[in-house]
Every structure is written in C-alpha cells, then in structure tokens.
Amino acid sequence: MAEQVPIIYREFYDFPRLFMVSYRGVHFLFDGSFDAERDEYPEHYTVYQMPPLAKDVLDESWSNVPRLALHRLGSIPITRVAFDRGRRTSVSSDVLDEVISTRDRTKPSRGVA
C-alpha cells in the first residue's frame, strides 16, 4: 500500500518543479525546472540520487544542487508523480518504489565473473 512521503521543494508552477525526498534511506532530487532554451517547463522530471545535504545548502538557491548528485537515474513523466491534495507537502511512495526498482536493476554488478 502506498504511503505519502514528505518533500521539500523550490519552484512551483502548478506543482513543485524541483523537490527533494528521502525514502528508505535514499535521497532523491526530482528536477522539472524551467528550461530557458525551450522557454517552457519540461513534461518530465530528471531524477537524481543525492547524498545527504546540509541544512545550509538546502536553505540557499538550489540552482547548483543537481551538480551535487551521486547519480542521474533517468527521467519520469511529471504526470506519474502523485502529490498530496495541495501539491506541496508529499508524494506517493509508488513513484519512489519505481525509481528505486529501476535504480537497483541498473546498478553494475559487483559479483566475480
């Protein structure tokens, strides 16, 4: 059963365009920031696995936060992310389980050949 997982966000246009969430000990950044080249918002989030970030980093601008990512995990359509009713406090764990599953399938094997 899906649960609602708290988020923190920057940028809001209809819904959070840049948000972070911690789930099952993994930190994620979902980036759907405005694309100045295309002069519009994208229809997908680019998803990154993040290290734990200090409060002072999170209190500043997030424009450079994607550069701190451990890995770029891919993209997911914004329509697949189920926010809380007000679209500002949480997301459904369904999408997070999907991201974790995809991440785990694409991890390089450490087994001995």
Contacts in CASP RR format, 6 or more apart in sequence:
PFRMAT RR
TARGET T0000
AUTHOR 0000-0000-0000
METHOD contacts of the structure
MODEL  1
MAEQVPIIYREFYDFPRLFMVSYRGVHFLFDGSFDAERDEYPEHYTVYQM
PPLAKDVLDESWSNVPRLALHRLGSIPITRVAFDRGRRTSVSSDVLDEVI
STRDRTKPSRGVA
2 82 0 8 1.000
2 92 0 8 1.000
2 93 0 8 1.000
2 94 0 8 1.000
3 92 0 8 1.000
3 93 0 8 1.000
4 84 0 8 1.000
4 89 0 8 1.000
4 90 0 8 1.000
4 91 0 8 1.000
4 92 0 8 1.000
4 93 0 8 1.000
5 21 0 8 1.000
5 22 0 8 1.000
5 23 0 8 1.000
5 90 0 8 1.000
5 91 0 8 1.000
5 92 0 8 1.000
5 93 0 8 1.000
5 96 0 8 1.000
6 21 0 8 1.000
6 89 0 8 1.000
6 90 0 8 1.000
7 16 0 8 1.000
7 19 0 8 1.000
7 20 0 8 1.000
7 21 0 8 1.000
7 89 0 8 1.000
7 90 0 8 1.000
7 91 0 8 1.000
8 19 0 8 1.000
8 20 0 8 1.000
8 21 0 8 1.000
8 58 0 8 1.000
9 16 0 8 1.000
9 17 0 8 1.000
9 18 0 8 1.000
9 19 0 8 1.000
9 20 0 8 1.000
9 88 0 8 1.000
10 16 0 8 1.000
10 17 0 8 1.000
10 18 0 8 1.000
10 19 0 8 1.000
10 61 0 8 1.000
10 62 0 8 1.000
11 17 0 8 1.000
11 18 0 8 1.000
11 32 0 8 1.000
11 33 0 8 1.000
11 34 0 8 1.000
11 62 0 8 1.000
12 88 0 8 1.000
13 34 0 8 1.000
13 41 0 8 1.000
14 87 0 8 1.000
15 78 0 8 1.000
15 81 0 8 1.000
15 83 0 8 1.000
15 87 0 8 1.000
16 30 0 8 1.000
16 83 0 8 1.000
16 87 0 8 1.000
16 88 0 8 1.000
17 31 0 8 1.000
17 32 0 8 1.000
17 33 0 8 1.000
17 34 0 8 1.000
17 41 0 8 1.000
18 29 0 8 1.000
18 30 0 8 1.000
18 31 0 8 1.000
18 32 0 8 1.000
18 33 0 8 1.000
18 62 0 8 1.000
18 65 0 8 1.000
19 29 0 8 1.000
19 30 0 8 1.000
19 91 0 8 1.000
20 27 0 8 1.000
20 28 0 8 1.000
20 29 0 8 1.000
20 30 0 8 1.000
20 50 0 8 1.000
20 53 0 8 1.000
20 58 0 8 1.000
20 65 0 8 1.000
21 27 0 8 1.000
21 28 0 8 1.000
21 30 0 8 1.000
21 91 0 8 1.000
21 96 0 8 1.000
22 28 0 8 1.000
23 93 0 8 1.000
23 96 0 8 1.000
23 100 0 8 1.000
24 96 0 8 1.000
24 100 0 8 1.000
26 49 0 8 1.000
26 100 0 8 1.000
26 103 0 8 1.000
27 49 0 8 1.000
27 50 0 8 1.000
27 51 0 8 1.000
27 52 0 8 1.000
27 53 0 8 1.000
28 47 0 8 1.000
28 48 0 8 1.000
28 49 0 8 1.000
28 50 0 8 1.000
28 73 0 8 1.000
28 96 0 8 1.000
28 99 0 8 1.000
29 47 0 8 1.000
29 48 0 8 1.000
29 50 0 8 1.000
29 65 0 8 1.000
29 66 0 8 1.000
29 69 0 8 1.000
30 45 0 8 1.000
30 46 0 8 1.000
30 47 0 8 1.000
30 76 0 8 1.000
30 81 0 8 1.000
31 45 0 8 1.000
31 46 0 8 1.000
31 47 0 8 1.000
31 48 0 8 1.000
31 66 0 8 1.000
32 41 0 8 1.000
32 42 0 8 1.000
32 44 0 8 1.000
32 45 0 8 1.000
32 46 0 8 1.000
32 78 0 8 1.000
33 41 0 8 1.000
33 42 0 8 1.000
34 40 0 8 1.000
34 41 0 8 1.000
35 41 0 8 1.000
35 42 0 8 1.000
42 78 0 8 1.000
43 77 0 8 1.000
43 78 0 8 1.000
43 79 0 8 1.000
44 75 0 8 1.000
44 76 0 8 1.000
44 77 0 8 1.000
44 78 0 8 1.000
45 75 0 8 1.000
45 76 0 8 1.000
45 77 0 8 1.000
45 78 0 8 1.000
45 81 0 8 1.000
46 66 0 8 1.000
46 72 0 8 1.000
46 74 0 8 1.000
46 75 0 8 1.000
47 72 0 8 1.000
47 73 0 8 1.000
47 74 0 8 1.000
47 75 0 8 1.000
47 76 0 8 1.000
47 99 0 8 1.000
48 66 0 8 1.000
48 69 0 8 1.000
48 70 0 8 1.000
48 71 0 8 1.000
48 72 0 8 1.000
48 73 0 8 1.000
49 69 0 8 1.000
49 70 0 8 1.000
49 71 0 8 1.000
49 73 0 8 1.000
49 103 0 8 1.000
50 65 0 8 1.000
50 68 0 8 1.000
50 69 0 8 1.000
50 70 0 8 1.000
51 68 0 8 1.000
51 70 0 8 1.000
53 65 0 8 1.000
53 68 0 8 1.000
57 65 0 8 1.000
57 68 0 8 1.000
71 103 0 8 1.000
73 99 0 8 1.000
73 102 0 8 1.000
73 103 0 8 1.000
73 106 0 8 1.000
74 102 0 8 1.000
76 95 0 8 1.000
76 98 0 8 1.000
76 99 0 8 1.000
80 95 0 8 1.000
80 98 0 8 1.000
81 91 0 8 1.000
81 92 0 8 1.000
81 95 0 8 1.000
82 91 0 8 1.000
82 92 0 8 1.000
82 94 0 8 1.000
82 95 0 8 1.000
83 90 0 8 1.000
83 91 0 8 1.000
83 92 0 8 1.000
84 90 0 8 1.000
84 91 0 8 1.000
END
